[in-house]
Amino acid sequence: MKAVIPKWIIVYLWFVTIMTIIYTIIGYVMPDVHYIAGQNLGEGDPWTGPLSLYLSRNIAIILVYLFALYDRRLKVLKTVFILRGVVDLMDFLQDALSGNMIAMIIPLAMCLIDIYALIKLYSLKK
């Protein structure tokens, strides 16, 4: 019997996938927006430096999200939410260490949602 994935987990994954796509496109088209938003990603254009690594990471994560949304196996979803939790935790720490207290609220909230989703996914029967 296949586990029934809670609908809110799929909706949340679609939401973060779309937001990551939009934020990555904005990073390539208007890199100054990342600096205005308080990202401490250094100087330069989106093709060089820390911003390019950040945007490349986002592209890789988008591909993983899309695969998980297509596949929807429990193991894949668990792996994606572990990845999301680690990435959101790292984003939170980066914002906290750079003194950006307002921006650190979003990755902290998302990390808590990721943990809650993982708890729900691990409680499902295989």
Secondary structure, 3 states (H helix, E strand, C coil): CCCCCCHHHHHHHHHHHHHHHHHHHHHHHCCHHHHHCCCCCCCCCCCCHHHHHHHHHHHHHHHHHHHHHHHCCHHHHHHHHHHHHHHHHHHHHHHHHCCCCCCCHHHHHHHHHHHHHHHHHHHCCC
